[in-house]
C-alpha cells in the first residue's frame, strides 16, 4: 500500500509539471529611478514654486498659465519626476489645486506606474470629485491600453454615476471595451 501512495504522489507531481499553471497578469515591480542631487534639487524647487502659486491663485486657469515653465521642466524629466508627483497627490494636507495640478501633470509623463496612483485617486470616495475626474482624464491622456483592466475594477468600486459613465467612455476610447 505504501508503494501505491508513493507511486501516486510521484505520478501527480509529474503530471502537474506537464501542465503549466495559468499565468496571471501582475503589475510589474516598481523600479527605482536614480536621481542625481542637482536634478532632485531642481524638482523640489519647481514644486515649491508651483505650491506657492496654487496657494495664491484664485482658480485653476491661473494655476495652469502660471505654472507652464515648471510643468514643462517636469514633463521633460519624465519618469524621474513621477515618484515626487505621486507623493504630492497622496498627501491630502496639500492644497487641492496643487494636488489637481500634480494629477494633471502625471497624464503627460509616459510612465505606466502612474496608472496605479491615478486609479487610487479615482477609487477614493473621500477625494474631491474634480480631482477624481482629472485623474481619469490623465489616464485617458496616457492612452495606455493596459489601464483598461484597472479601470474595469475602478468602475465596480466607484459609486458616483457620472464618474462611472466617464470611466466607460475612457475604456471605449482606449479601444478595449466590449
For each residue, the residues with C-beta under 8 A, 3 or more apart:
1: 4 5
2: 5 6
3: 6 7
4: 1 7 8
5: 1 2 8 9
6: 2 3 9 10
7: 3 4 10 11
8: 4 5 11 12
9: 5 6 12 13
10: 6 7 13 14
11: 7 8 14 15
12: 8 9 15 16
13: 9 10 16 17
14: 10 11 17 18
15: 11 12 18 19
16: 12 13 19
17: 13 14
18: 14 15
19: 15 16
20: 23
21:
22:
23: 20
24:
25: 149
26:
27: 116
28: 112
29:
30: 113
31:
32:
33: 79 80 82 83
34:
35: 39 40 43 80
36: 39 40
37: 40 41
38: 41 42
39: 35 36 42 43 77 80
40: 35 36 37 43 44
41: 37 38 44 45
42: 38 39 45 46 73
43: 35 39 40 46 47 74 77 80 81 84
44: 40 41 47 48 84
45: 41 42 48 49
46: 42 43 49 50 70 73 74
47: 43 44 50 51 70 84 88
48: 44 45 51 52
49: 45 46 52 53 67 70
50: 46 47 53 54 63 67 70 71 98 101
51: 47 48 54 55 94 95 98
52: 48 49 55 56
53: 49 50 56 57 62 63 66 67
54: 50 51 57 63 67 95 97 98 101
55: 51 52 95 97 98
56: 52 53
57: 53 54 60 62 63 66 97
58: 62
59: 62 63
60: 57 63 64 97 100 101
61: 64 65
62: 53 57 58 59 65 66
63: 50 53 54 57 59 60 66 67 97 100 101
64: 60 61 67 68 101
65: 61 62 68
66: 53 57 62 63
67: 49 50 53 54 63 64 70 71 101
68: 64 65 71 72
69: 72 73
70: 46 47 49 50 67 73 74
71: 50 67 68 74 75 101 105 108
72: 68 69 75 76
73: 42 46 69 70 76 77
74: 43 46 70 71 77 81 85 105 109
75: 71 72 78 81 105 108 109
76: 72 73
77: 39 43 73 74 80 81
78: 75 81 82 109 110 111
79: 33 82 109 110 111
80: 33 35 39 43 77
81: 43 74 75 77 78 84 85 109
82: 33 78 79 85 86 106 109 111 113 114
83: 33 86 87
84: 43 44 47 81 87 88
85: 74 81 82 88 89 102 105 106 109 114
86: 82 83 89 90 102 106 113 114 117
87: 83 84 90 91
88: 47 84 85 91 94 98 99 102
89: 85 86 99 102 103 106 117 121 131
90: 86 87 117 120
91: 87 88 94 99
92: 99
93:
94: 51 88 91 98 99
95: 51 54 55 98 99
96: 99 100 128 131
97: 54 55 57 60 63 100 101
98: 50 51 54 55 88 94 95 101 102
99: 88 89 91 92 94 95 96 102 103 131
100: 60 63 96 97 103 104 130 131 134
101: 50 54 60 63 64 67 71 97 98 104 105
102: 85 86 88 89 98 99 105 106
103: 89 99 100 106 107 118 121 131 134 135 138
104: 100 101 107 108 134 137 138
105: 71 74 75 85 101 102 108 109
106: 82 85 86 89 102 103 109 111 114 117 118 138
107: 103 104 114 118 137 138 139 140 141 142
108: 71 75 104 105 138 141
109: 74 75 78 79 81 82 85 105 106 114
110: 78 79 142
111: 78 79 82 106 114
112: 28 115 144 146
113: 30 82 86 116 117
114: 82 85 86 106 107 109 111 117 118 138 142
115: 112 118 119 139 142 144 146 147 150
116: 27 113 119 120 150
117: 86 89 90 106 113 114 120 121
118: 103 106 107 114 115 121 122 135 136 138 139
119: 115 116 122 123 135 139 147 150 151 153 154
120: 90 116 117 123 124
121: 89 103 117 118 124 127 131 132 135
122: 118 119 132 135 136 139 154 158 163 167
123: 119 120 154 157 158
124: 120 121 127 132
125: 158 159 160
126:
127: 121 124 131 132
128: 96 131 132
129: 132 133 160 163
130: 100 133 134
131: 89 96 99 100 103 121 127 128 134 135
132: 121 122 124 127 128 129 135 136 160 163
133: 129 130 136 137 163 166
134: 100 103 104 130 131 137 138
135: 103 118 119 121 122 131 132 138 139
136: 118 122 132 133 139 140 163 166 167 170
137: 104 107 133 134 140 141
138: 103 104 106 107 108 114 118 134 135 141 142
139: 107 115 118 119 122 135 136 142 144 147 151 170
140: 107 136 137 143 170 173 174
141: 107 108 137 138
142: 107 110 114 115 138 139 147
143: 140 174
144: 112 115 139 147 174
145: 148 174 175 176
146: 112 115 149 150
147: 115 119 139 142 144 150 151 170 174
148: 145 151 152 171 174 176 177
149: 25 146 152 153
150: 115 116 119 146 147 153 154
151: 119 139 147 148 154 155 167 170 171 174
152: 148 149 155 156 171
153: 119 149 150 156 157
154: 119 122 123 150 151 157 158 167
155: 151 152 158 164 167 168 171
156: 152 153
157: 123 153 154
158: 122 123 125 154 155 163 164 167
159: 125
160: 125 129 132 163 164
161: 164 165
162: 165 166
163: 122 129 132 133 136 158 160 166 167
164: 155 158 160 161 167 168
165: 161 162 168 169
166: 133 136 162 163 169 170
167: 122 136 151 154 155 158 163 164 170 171
168: 155 164 165 171 172 177
169: 165 166 172 173
170: 136 139 140 147 151 166 167 173 174
171: 148 151 152 155 167 168 174 176 177
172: 168 169 175 177
173: 140 169 170
174: 140 143 144 145 147 148 151 170 171 177
175: 145 172
176: 145 148 171
177: 148 168 171 172 174
178:
